[in-house]
Amino acid sequence: MLYPPLVVFAAALLVLVLPRIVGFAVGALSLASVVAVALFAPDGVLLSGTFLAFEVQPFFLDDFSRLVALGLGFLGTFAVIYAYSSDASRVMTAFALAYVSSAIGAAFAGDWLTLVFMWELMAITSTLLVWHYGGDAVRAGYRYAIAHGIGGSLVLFAVTAHYAVEGTFLYGEPASISTGAGGIPLLLAVLGIGVNVAFVGFHTWIPDTYPRPHFAASVFLAAFTTKTSALILYRAVPEGGNTYLAYMGGLMAVYGVCFALLQHDMRALLSYHIQAQLGYMVAGIGIGTTIGVAGAMGHLFNNILYKSLLFMAVGIIIYRTGENDLYKLGGLWREMPITAIAFAIGALSITAVPGFSGFVSKGMVLDAASGYFGGPEHRALYWLLFIGAIGTFLSFIKLGYYAFLHGPADYEVKDAKSGQTVAMLSVGGACLVLGLPAIGWPVFTDLLPLIDGSGFAGPEGPETLDPYSTGHLMDAAILLAVSVVGFKIIRKPLSKLDLPDPAFALNPATFYVGRGSMLAVTETYRAVDAAAVGFVRRCYWVGNNPTIAVDRAARRLPDRFVRVEERHPANGGHPSRIHLRASIGLTILLVTVLLTIVVWLLV
């Protein structure tokens, strides 16, 4: 009977006024209630009404929103516990809960108007969460806000154009953004959502922003905006997908891992892997087959868990050592064994090692790209995703090696606090249990939309998932072997590389283009204003000095037009004493009389 985003937002307000431990407990319970709703509420429209005089459905539950809400609620519960043990302030946590509330509202939205409203709230609250930390996070937060402002504006234009074509904001028929009006609404929607899901070229806000705020804030940021946006991308794209979108996903997977490998900052490395993992989701949605979409949604759910788990583990390293540069660490597994175990679970999940949940969902997307179940074969896309998988292995071998294994421990530090340990092992436990052969993965796939247990409707009839087939295990073994050998070869040269991401050229380009545009507009306005004011002043002077004005004008004419033997001012050279001026009241009276006479004559 309660609207879940409103419950979480109320908890955000209570965090500010209640004692710290009570406020954080209320925040965690509010998100646990979202898990309960996602598990037990029935499908369908659970809340409807009008908003801005339009029919809306702010609370809509289907298999897709159920899965995303389940993941966001579960992770959010433990992220609050983690934040409490990480000395996060009440204000920061209130911003985080408000942000989570808007993301859950976007996931539950059953119409495009509610979605736009929640989309903008998500951008505002996440910006405040970044800004709260101060320091370098402030300027990065401005760039973050600009990126999301542009993306949100494009989504708003798309939704407006959709309404102009379809006459409704409600999800339904068509469920996607309209392809009418020359496909403009869909193009605008894909570009706007593409900012949030980090299309190549639109992605710089992630590695620019996520490494800068409080490390507990990064745990929230890593999970909510991008994963909610991947769900909305699926809602926007017509049934059957889009090949161009699928290949954008492949490029994201490769681009993300390439620049992740070059990073020294641990959170920057993880941030680039957000883009890379989103590539698998975008590819699955773009392929558009049952196995592709289900795999994308499964990977979305898994990414909520293991990506946030990795940010938790790295956050504890930063918390205990004060160091962000992974090349300045080493041997921490001896000092921080619990954190090392949590990191290992997250790394094994994101790299899709058998026995962990990422193995199941990533395998589904690769199967969709290869046409394994009879769908269209996208061979080039398959190899892009495969290369991305190798790069993921290399990145987390690198991060684990330099942070936990390489050399002696240079820091004498404590391990994770109790709350941090509970959060990490709970999220890590889910990553492990949901990937276990013959035990966990059928439970996981049963949660996925379009899949019933392990069966689904393929293009050629009923199909059955078998993630632990010999072929899948062979692929995993090849990935692992190539990655271990590859890291041995590239480790030393890689440590000396520090190449900047060329897409970051967009930041100064945006600044100078924006500054130039602003100056062009303001200077044009200044020139027009100066000309208008100057013209009015001249007219005013002419009205006060008509004879002088005529005389001056006559002096400028050639003699053949005005033949004057000797020009003498008619007024003796003195300005006219006839002042053509009247008060406002008199002017209005005269104009009114004149207009009355004109109207009377016309009638």
C-alpha positions as CSV (number, residue, x, y, z in Angstrom):
1,M,0.0,0.0,0.0
2,L,3.0,2.3,0.2
3,Y,4.9,3.7,-2.7
4,P,8.5,2.4,-2.2
5,P,10.4,5.5,-3.5
6,L,8.4,7.6,-1.0
7,V,9.3,5.3,1.8
8,V,13.0,5.6,1.0
9,F,12.8,9.4,0.6
10,A,11.1,9.6,4.0
11,A,14.0,7.6,5.5
12,A,16.4,10.1,3.9
13,L,14.7,12.9,5.9
14,L,14.7,10.9,9.1
15,V,18.4,10.2,8.8
16,L,18.9,13.9,9.3
17,V,17.0,14.2,12.6
18,L,17.3,10.8,14.3
19,P,20.3,9.6,16.3
20,R,22.9,8.4,13.9
21,I,22.6,4.6,14.5
22,V,18.8,4.8,14.5
23,G,18.7,6.9,11.3
24,F,21.0,4.5,9.4
25,A,18.9,1.6,10.6
26,V,15.7,3.2,9.3
27,G,17.5,3.8,6.0
28,A,18.6,0.2,5.7
29,L,15.1,-1.0,6.6
30,S,13.4,1.2,4.0
31,L,15.5,-0.4,1.3
32,A,14.9,-3.9,2.7
33,S,11.2,-3.0,2.3
34,V,11.9,-2.5,-1.4
35,V,13.2,-6.0,-1.6
36,A,10.0,-7.3,0.1
37,V,7.8,-5.4,-2.4
38,A,9.9,-6.7,-5.4
39,L,9.5,-10.3,-4.1
40,F,5.8,-10.3,-3.1
41,A,3.9,-7.6,-4.9
42,P,1.7,-8.7,-7.9
43,D,2.5,-7.7,-11.4
44,G,0.6,-4.8,-12.9
45,V,-0.3,-1.2,-12.3
46,L,-0.2,-0.8,-8.5
47,L,-0.7,3.0,-8.5
48,S,-2.1,5.3,-11.1
49,G,-3.4,8.9,-11.3
50,T,-2.8,12.2,-13.0
51,F,0.3,14.3,-13.0
52,L,0.4,17.8,-14.7
53,A,-3.1,16.8,-16.0
54,F,-1.8,13.7,-17.8
55,E,-2.6,10.1,-17.0
56,V,0.4,8.4,-15.3
57,Q,1.3,5.1,-13.6
58,P,4.1,5.9,-11.1
59,F,4.1,2.3,-9.7
60,F,4.2,-0.4,-12.3
61,L,5.6,-3.8,-11.6
62,D,6.6,-6.4,-14.2
63,D,9.4,-9.0,-14.4
64,F,11.9,-6.3,-15.5
65,S,11.2,-3.7,-12.8
66,R,10.9,-6.5,-10.2
67,L,14.4,-7.7,-11.0
68,V,16.0,-4.3,-11.0
69,A,14.2,-3.2,-7.8
70,L,15.3,-6.4,-6.1
71,G,18.9,-5.8,-6.9
72,L,18.8,-2.1,-6.0
73,G,17.0,-2.7,-2.7
74,F,19.3,-5.6,-1.7
75,L,22.5,-3.7,-2.5
76,G,21.2,-0.4,-1.0
77,T,20.4,-2.1,2.3
78,F,24.0,-3.2,2.7
79,A,25.4,0.0,1.2
80,V,23.8,1.9,4.1
81,I,25.3,-0.5,6.6
82,Y,28.7,-0.1,4.9
83,A,28.3,3.7,5.0
84,Y,27.6,3.6,8.7
85,S,30.8,1.7,9.4
86,S,32.7,3.9,7.1
87,D,32.1,7.1,9.1
88,A,29.8,8.6,6.4
89,S,28.0,11.6,7.7
90,R,24.2,11.8,8.1
91,V,23.9,14.5,5.4
92,M,25.8,12.4,2.9
93,T,23.7,9.4,3.7
94,A,20.5,11.5,3.4
95,F,21.7,12.6,-0.1
96,A,22.5,9.0,-1.0
97,L,19.0,7.7,0.1
98,A,17.3,10.5,-1.8
99,Y,19.3,9.5,-4.8
100,V,18.4,5.8,-4.3
101,S,14.7,6.8,-4.0
102,S,14.7,8.5,-7.3
103,A,16.5,5.6,-9.0
104,I,13.9,3.2,-7.6
105,G,11.2,5.5,-8.8
106,A,12.6,5.5,-12.3
107,A,12.7,1.6,-12.2
108,F,9.1,1.4,-11.0
109,A,7.8,4.1,-13.4
110,G,5.0,2.9,-15.7
111,D,4.9,5.9,-18.0
112,W,7.4,8.2,-19.7
113,L,6.3,11.4,-17.8
114,T,7.0,9.9,-14.4
115,L,10.2,8.5,-15.8
116,V,11.4,12.0,-16.9
117,F,10.5,13.4,-13.4
118,M,12.5,10.7,-11.6
119,W,15.3,10.9,-14.2
120,E,15.9,14.5,-13.4
121,L,15.6,13.9,-9.6
122,M,18.2,11.2,-10.0
123,A,20.6,13.6,-11.7
124,I,20.1,16.3,-9.0
125,T,20.4,14.1,-6.0
126,S,23.4,12.3,-7.3
127,T,25.1,15.6,-8.1
128,L,24.5,16.7,-4.5
129,L,25.9,13.4,-3.3
130,V,29.1,14.2,-5.2
131,W,29.3,17.8,-4.2
132,H,28.9,17.1,-0.5
133,Y,32.4,15.8,-0.3
134,G,34.0,19.1,-1.4
135,G,37.5,19.4,-2.8
136,D,38.1,18.0,-6.3
137,A,34.6,16.5,-6.2
138,V,33.0,20.0,-6.7
139,R,34.4,20.7,-10.2
140,A,33.8,17.1,-11.2
141,G,30.3,17.4,-9.9
142,Y,29.7,20.4,-12.1
143,R,30.8,18.5,-15.2
144,Y,28.7,15.5,-14.0
145,A,25.7,17.9,-13.7
146,I,26.3,19.3,-17.2
147,A,26.5,15.8,-18.7
148,H,23.2,14.7,-17.0
149,G,21.5,17.9,-17.8
150,I,22.3,17.4,-21.5
151,G,21.2,13.7,-21.4
152,G,18.0,14.6,-19.4
153,S,17.1,17.3,-21.9
154,L,17.4,14.9,-24.8
155,V,15.2,12.3,-22.9
156,L,12.6,15.1,-22.3
157,F,12.6,16.1,-26.0
158,A,12.2,12.4,-26.9
159,V,9.3,11.9,-24.5
160,T,7.6,15.1,-25.7
161,A,7.9,13.9,-29.4
162,H,6.7,10.5,-28.4
163,Y,3.5,12.0,-26.9
164,A,3.0,14.2,-30.0
165,V,3.0,11.0,-32.1
166,E,1.2,8.5,-29.8
167,G,-1.0,10.8,-27.7
168,T,-0.1,9.0,-24.4
169,F,2.8,8.7,-22.0
170,L,1.8,5.3,-20.7
171,Y,3.9,2.2,-21.3
172,G,1.9,-0.3,-23.4
173,E,1.3,-0.4,-27.1
174,P,3.8,0.6,-28.2
175,A,5.9,-0.2,-25.2
176,S,8.9,1.5,-26.7
177,I,9.5,5.2,-27.6
178,S,7.7,5.9,-30.8
179,T,9.5,5.3,-34.1
180,G,7.2,7.7,-35.8
181,A,8.1,11.2,-37.0
182,G,11.0,9.9,-38.9
183,G,12.4,8.0,-35.9
184,I,13.3,11.3,-34.2
185,P,11.8,10.4,-30.8
186,L,13.7,7.1,-30.6
187,L,17.0,8.7,-31.7
188,L,16.7,11.4,-29.1
189,A,15.8,8.8,-26.4
190,V,18.8,6.6,-27.3
191,L,21.2,9.5,-27.3
192,G,19.9,10.9,-24.0
193,I,19.9,7.5,-22.3
194,G,23.2,6.8,-23.9
195,V,24.7,9.5,-21.7
196,N,23.6,7.6,-18.6
197,V,24.7,4.2,-19.9
198,A,28.1,5.6,-21.0
199,F,28.2,5.2,-24.7
200,V,31.7,5.7,-26.1
201,G,32.3,9.4,-26.2
202,F,29.5,10.1,-23.6
203,H,31.2,8.2,-20.8
204,T,33.8,10.6,-19.3
205,W,31.6,11.6,-16.4
206,I,32.0,8.2,-14.9
207,P,35.9,8.0,-14.5
208,D,35.9,11.8,-13.9
209,T,33.4,11.7,-11.0
210,Y,33.3,8.3,-9.3
211,P,36.9,8.4,-7.9
212,R,36.4,11.7,-6.2
213,P,33.7,11.7,-3.5
214,H,33.7,9.8,-0.2
215,F,34.4,6.1,-0.9
216,A,31.1,5.1,0.6
217,A,29.3,7.5,-1.8
218,S,31.1,5.7,-4.7
219,V,29.4,2.4,-3.7
220,F,26.0,4.1,-4.2
221,L,27.0,5.9,-7.4
222,A,28.4,2.6,-9.0
223,A,25.0,0.9,-8.8
224,F,22.1,3.1,-9.3
225,T,22.3,5.6,-12.2
226,T,23.8,3.3,-14.9
227,K,21.8,0.2,-14.0
228,T,18.5,2.0,-13.9
229,S,19.3,3.6,-17.2
230,A,20.1,0.2,-18.8
231,L,16.5,-0.9,-17.9
232,I,15.1,2.3,-19.4
233,L,17.1,1.7,-22.5
234,Y,15.4,-1.6,-22.9
235,R,12.0,0.0,-22.4
236,A,12.8,2.6,-25.1
237,V,14.1,0.3,-27.8
238,P,11.5,-1.4,-30.0
239,E,11.0,-5.2,-29.8
240,G,13.7,-7.0,-31.8
241,G,16.5,-4.6,-30.8
242,N,18.8,-2.6,-32.9
243,T,22.1,-3.8,-34.6
244,Y,23.8,-0.4,-34.3
245,L,23.0,-0.4,-30.6
246,A,24.4,-3.9,-30.2
247,Y,27.7,-2.9,-31.8
248,M,27.9,0.2,-29.6
249,G,27.8,-2.3,-26.7
250,G,30.7,-4.2,-28.1
251,L,32.7,-1.0,-28.5
252,M,31.9,0.0,-25.0
253,A,33.2,-3.4,-23.7
254,V,36.5,-3.0,-25.5
255,Y,37.0,0.7,-24.9
256,G,36.2,0.4,-21.2
257,V,38.7,-2.4,-20.5
258,C,41.5,-0.8,-22.5
259,F,41.5,2.4,-20.4
260,A,40.8,0.4,-17.2
261,L,44.1,-1.4,-17.8
262,L,45.9,1.9,-18.0
263,Q,44.7,3.3,-14.7
264,H,46.7,3.9,-11.6
265,D,43.8,5.1,-9.5
266,M,41.8,2.1,-8.2
267,R,38.4,3.7,-8.4
268,A,39.2,5.0,-11.8
269,L,39.9,1.5,-12.9
270,L,36.6,0.3,-11.5
271,S,34.8,3.2,-13.1
272,Y,36.0,2.3,-16.6
273,H,34.8,-1.2,-15.9
274,I,31.3,0.2,-15.3
275,Q,31.4,1.3,-19.0
276,A,32.8,-2.1,-20.1
277,Q,30.1,-4.1,-18.2
278,L,27.4,-1.8,-19.4
279,G,28.6,-2.8,-22.9
280,Y,27.4,-6.3,-22.4
281,M,23.9,-5.1,-21.3
282,V,23.7,-2.7,-24.3
283,A,24.8,-5.5,-26.6
284,G,22.2,-7.9,-25.3
285,I,19.4,-5.3,-25.6
286,G,20.6,-4.4,-29.1
287,I,20.6,-8.0,-30.2
288,G,17.0,-8.1,-29.0
289,T,16.5,-11.9,-28.9
290,T,15.0,-13.6,-25.8
291,I,18.4,-14.9,-24.6
292,G,20.0,-11.5,-25.4
293,V,17.5,-9.4,-23.4
294,A,17.4,-11.9,-20.5
295,G,21.2,-12.1,-20.4
296,A,21.4,-8.3,-20.4
297,M,19.0,-8.0,-17.5
298,G,20.8,-10.8,-15.6
299,H,24.1,-9.0,-16.2
300,L,22.5,-5.8,-14.9
301,F,21.4,-7.5,-11.7
302,N,24.8,-9.2,-11.2
303,N,26.7,-5.9,-11.9
304,I,24.7,-4.1,-9.2
305,L,26.2,-6.7,-6.8
306,Y,29.7,-7.4,-7.8
307,K,30.6,-3.8,-9.0
308,S,29.5,-2.4,-5.7
309,L,31.3,-5.1,-3.8
310,L,34.5,-4.2,-5.6
311,F,34.0,-0.5,-4.7
312,M,33.5,-1.6,-1.1
313,A,36.7,-3.5,-1.0
314,V,38.7,-0.8,-2.7
315,G,37.1,1.8,-0.4
316,I,38.4,-0.1,2.6
317,I,41.9,0.0,1.2
318,I,41.6,3.7,0.8
319,Y,40.1,4.1,4.2
320,R,42.8,2.2,5.9
321,T,45.9,3.3,3.9
322,G,44.8,6.7,2.6
323,E,46.3,5.6,-0.8
324,N,44.5,5.6,-4.2
325,D,47.4,4.6,-6.4
326,L,47.5,0.8,-6.7
327,Y,51.2,0.9,-7.7
328,K,52.0,2.2,-4.2
329,L,50.3,-0.7,-2.5
330,G,51.2,-4.4,-2.1
331,G,51.0,-7.4,0.1
332,L,47.8,-6.3,1.8
333,W,46.3,-9.8,1.9
334,R,48.3,-10.4,5.0
335,E,47.0,-7.3,6.8
336,M,43.5,-7.3,5.3
337,P,42.4,-11.0,4.6
338,I,38.7,-10.3,4.8
339,T,38.9,-7.4,2.4
340,A,41.1,-9.6,0.1
341,I,38.4,-12.4,0.2
342,A,35.7,-9.9,-0.6
343,F,37.7,-8.4,-3.5
344,A,38.4,-11.9,-4.8
345,I,34.7,-12.8,-4.9
346,G,33.9,-9.6,-6.7
347,A,36.8,-10.1,-9.2
348,L,35.9,-13.7,-9.9
349,S,32.3,-12.6,-10.5
350,I,33.0,-9.7,-12.8
351,T,35.5,-11.9,-14.8
352,A,32.8,-14.6,-15.2
353,V,34.7,-17.5,-13.6
354,P,32.5,-20.6,-13.3
355,G,30.8,-20.9,-9.9
356,F,30.1,-17.1,-9.8
357,S,26.9,-15.4,-11.0
358,G,28.7,-13.3,-13.7
359,F,29.6,-16.5,-15.5
360,V,25.9,-17.2,-16.1
361,S,24.8,-13.8,-17.4
362,K,27.9,-13.0,-19.4
363,G,27.6,-16.4,-21.1
364,M,24.0,-15.7,-22.0
365,V,25.0,-12.5,-23.8
366,L,27.9,-14.2,-25.6
367,D,25.5,-17.0,-26.7
368,A,23.1,-14.3,-28.1
369,A,25.9,-12.7,-30.1
370,S,27.1,-16.1,-31.4
371,G,23.6,-17.2,-32.4
372,Y,24.0,-20.3,-30.2
373,F,20.3,-20.7,-29.7
374,G,19.4,-20.1,-33.4
375,G,19.1,-16.4,-33.4
376,P,21.0,-14.1,-35.8
377,E,24.8,-14.5,-35.6
378,H,26.8,-11.4,-34.9
379,R,30.3,-12.8,-35.3
380,A,32.2,-9.4,-35.1
381,L,30.2,-8.5,-32.0
382,Y,31.0,-11.8,-30.4
383,W,34.7,-11.2,-30.7
384,L,34.4,-7.6,-29.4
385,L,32.7,-9.0,-26.3
386,F,35.2,-11.8,-26.0
387,I,38.1,-9.3,-26.2
388,G,36.3,-7.3,-23.5
389,A,36.2,-10.4,-21.4
390,I,40.0,-10.9,-21.7
391,G,40.6,-7.3,-20.8
392,T,38.4,-7.7,-17.7
393,F,40.5,-10.6,-16.6
394,L,43.7,-8.7,-17.2
395,S,42.4,-5.6,-15.3
396,F,41.4,-7.5,-12.1
397,I,44.6,-9.7,-12.2
398,K,46.4,-6.4,-12.3
399,L,44.4,-4.8,-9.5
400,G,44.6,-7.8,-7.2
401,Y,48.3,-8.4,-7.9
402,Y,49.4,-4.9,-7.1
403,A,47.0,-4.3,-4.2
404,F,47.2,-7.6,-2.4
405,L,50.0,-9.8,-3.7
406,H,52.9,-7.8,-5.0
407,G,55.8,-7.4,-2.6
408,P,55.7,-7.1,1.2
409,A,53.0,-5.1,3.0
410,D,54.2,-1.5,3.3
411,Y,51.3,-0.7,5.6
412,E,50.5,-2.0,9.1
413,V,46.7,-1.5,9.0
414,K,43.6,-3.0,10.4
415,D,41.1,-4.9,8.3
416,A,37.5,-4.0,7.6
417,K,35.2,-3.0,10.5
418,S,32.3,-5.3,11.5
419,G,29.7,-3.4,9.5
420,Q,31.9,-3.2,6.4
421,T,32.5,-6.9,6.8
422,V,28.8,-7.7,7.0
423,A,28.1,-5.6,4.0
424,M,30.8,-7.1,1.8
425,L,30.3,-10.7,2.7
426,S,26.5,-10.5,2.3
427,V,26.8,-9.0,-1.2
428,G,29.7,-11.4,-2.0
429,G,27.7,-14.3,-0.7
430,A,24.9,-13.5,-3.2
431,C,27.5,-13.4,-6.0
432,L,28.7,-16.8,-5.1
433,V,25.3,-18.5,-4.3
434,L,23.6,-17.3,-7.5
435,G,26.3,-18.8,-9.6
436,L,26.7,-22.3,-8.0
437,P,26.3,-25.2,-10.5
438,A,23.0,-27.0,-10.2
439,I,22.0,-25.1,-7.0
440,G,22.1,-21.3,-7.3
441,W,22.0,-20.5,-11.0
442,P,18.5,-22.0,-11.6
443,V,17.2,-19.7,-8.8
444,F,19.0,-16.8,-10.5
445,T,17.7,-17.5,-14.0
446,D,14.2,-18.0,-12.6
447,L,14.3,-14.4,-11.5
448,L,15.1,-13.2,-15.0
449,P,12.4,-11.9,-17.3
450,L,11.5,-14.1,-20.4
451,I,13.1,-17.2,-18.6
452,D,11.1,-19.8,-16.8
453,G,13.5,-21.7,-14.6
454,S,16.0,-22.8,-17.2
455,G,13.7,-22.8,-20.2
456,F,12.7,-20.1,-22.7
457,A,11.1,-19.6,-26.1
458,G,13.8,-19.6,-28.7
459,P,13.4,-18.6,-32.4
460,E,13.0,-22.2,-33.4
461,G,11.0,-23.5,-30.4
462,P,11.6,-24.1,-26.7
463,E,15.2,-24.0,-25.5
464,T,17.0,-24.9,-22.3
465,L,19.8,-23.0,-20.6
466,D,22.9,-24.9,-19.8
467,P,25.6,-22.4,-18.6
468,Y,27.9,-25.2,-17.4
469,S,28.0,-27.0,-20.7
470,T,31.4,-28.2,-21.9
471,G,31.6,-25.4,-24.4
472,H,31.0,-22.7,-21.9
473,L,33.6,-24.2,-19.5
474,M,36.1,-24.4,-22.3
475,D,35.5,-20.8,-23.2
476,A,36.1,-19.8,-19.5
477,A,39.3,-21.9,-19.4
478,I,40.6,-20.2,-22.5
479,L,39.8,-16.8,-21.2
480,L,41.6,-17.5,-17.9
481,A,44.7,-19.0,-19.6
482,V,45.1,-16.2,-22.1
483,S,44.6,-13.6,-19.4
484,V,47.2,-15.1,-17.0
485,V,49.8,-15.5,-19.7
486,G,48.9,-12.1,-21.2
487,F,49.4,-10.3,-17.8
488,K,52.8,-11.9,-17.4
489,I,53.8,-10.5,-20.7
490,I,52.3,-7.0,-20.4
491,R,52.8,-6.4,-16.7
492,K,56.0,-4.3,-16.8
493,P,55.3,-2.3,-20.0
494,L,51.8,-1.7,-18.7
495,S,53.0,-0.2,-15.4
496,K,55.0,2.4,-17.4
497,L,52.0,3.5,-19.6
498,D,49.9,6.5,-18.5
499,L,47.9,7.4,-21.6
500,P,45.0,9.8,-21.2
501,D,41.6,9.0,-22.5
502,P,41.1,11.1,-25.7
503,A,37.4,11.5,-24.9
504,F,38.4,13.8,-22.0
505,A,39.1,16.4,-24.7
506,L,35.4,16.9,-24.5
507,N,35.8,18.6,-21.1
508,P,37.9,21.6,-22.3
509,A,36.1,21.6,-25.7
510,T,32.7,21.8,-23.9
511,F,34.1,24.6,-21.7
512,Y,35.5,26.7,-24.5
513,V,32.5,26.1,-26.9
514,G,30.2,27.0,-24.1
515,R,32.2,30.1,-23.1
516,G,32.5,31.1,-26.8
517,S,28.8,30.7,-27.3
518,M,28.0,32.6,-24.2
519,L,30.3,35.5,-25.2
520,A,28.9,35.5,-28.8
521,V,25.4,35.8,-27.5
522,T,26.1,38.4,-24.8
523,E,28.4,40.5,-27.0
524,T,25.8,40.4,-29.8
525,Y,23.1,41.5,-27.3
526,R,25.4,44.3,-26.0
527,A,26.0,45.6,-29.6
528,V,22.3,45.5,-30.4
529,D,21.5,47.1,-27.1
530,A,24.1,49.9,-27.6
531,A,22.8,50.5,-31.2
532,A,19.2,50.7,-30.0
533,V,20.0,53.0,-27.0
534,G,22.1,55.2,-29.3
535,F,19.3,55.5,-31.8
536,V,16.8,56.4,-29.2
537,R,19.1,59.0,-27.7
538,R,19.6,60.6,-31.2
539,C,15.9,60.6,-31.8
540,Y,15.5,62.3,-28.4
541,W,18.1,64.9,-29.2
542,V,16.5,65.6,-32.6
543,G,13.1,66.1,-30.9
544,N,14.6,68.6,-28.6
545,N,16.7,70.3,-31.2
546,P,14.9,70.1,-34.6
547,T,16.4,73.2,-36.3
548,I,20.0,72.2,-35.3
549,A,19.4,68.7,-36.5
550,V,18.1,70.0,-39.9
551,D,20.9,72.4,-40.2
552,R,23.5,69.7,-39.5
553,A,21.9,67.3,-41.9
554,A,21.8,70.0,-44.6
555,R,25.5,70.7,-44.1
556,R,26.3,67.1,-44.9
557,L,24.5,67.2,-48.2
558,P,26.4,68.0,-51.4
559,D,26.0,71.6,-52.7
560,R,24.2,70.4,-55.8
561,F,21.3,69.4,-53.5
562,V,21.4,72.4,-51.1
563,R,22.5,75.7,-52.5
564,V,23.1,78.0,-49.6
565,E,25.3,81.1,-50.0
566,E,25.8,81.5,-46.3
567,R,24.2,79.4,-43.7
568,H,23.0,81.1,-40.6
569,P,21.1,79.3,-37.9
570,A,17.5,80.6,-37.9
571,N,17.5,80.6,-34.1
572,G,20.7,82.5,-33.7
573,G,22.6,79.4,-32.8
574,H,20.7,78.6,-29.7
575,P,19.0,75.3,-29.1
576,S,15.3,75.2,-29.6
577,R,13.2,76.2,-26.6
578,I,10.3,74.1,-27.9
579,H,10.4,70.9,-25.8
580,L,8.5,68.1,-27.4
581,R,7.9,66.3,-24.2
582,A,4.9,65.3,-22.2
583,S,4.2,63.4,-19.0
584,I,3.2,59.8,-19.1
585,G,-0.4,60.7,-18.1
586,L,-0.7,63.3,-20.8
587,T,0.8,61.0,-23.4
588,I,-1.7,58.3,-22.6
589,L,-4.6,60.8,-22.7
590,L,-3.5,62.1,-26.1
591,V,-3.0,58.6,-27.5
592,T,-6.4,57.5,-26.1
593,V,-8.2,60.5,-27.6
594,L,-6.4,59.9,-31.0
595,L,-7.4,56.2,-31.0
596,T,-10.9,57.0,-30.0
597,I,-11.2,59.5,-32.9
598,V,-9.8,56.9,-35.4
599,V,-12.2,54.2,-34.2
600,W,-15.1,56.6,-34.3
601,L,-14.2,57.6,-37.9
602,L,-13.8,53.9,-38.9
603,V,-17.2,53.0,-37.4
